[in-house]
Amino acid sequence: MPAVVGAVKVNTVSSSSIFNIGDVYAINPYSTSKTFAGGGSFNTGNGIQIQLQNSVTNFQDDDVLDQPNVGP
């Protein structure tokens, strides 16, 4: 079923992003990444107060390939 889209304002599109309006069958990334962050990370908003006594981020990634991607 066709999509009906109203006005769209795009401020920026980075070089590694995908922007689509309307119907699409599949969108595949050209690159992937993995981020590890501790408690209190990636918070957004006004007036956030974070109190962490001890924060440790331990990770063990045994995967060789998490998300395969194929690009031109």
Sequence and secondary structure as in RCSB ss.txt:
>XXXX:A:sequence
MPAVVGAVKVNTVSSSSIFNIGDVYAINPYSTSKTFAGGGSFNTGNGIQIQLQNSVTNFQDDDVLDQPNVGP
>XXXX:A:secstr
              TT     S  S    S        TTTT  SSS     S          S SS     
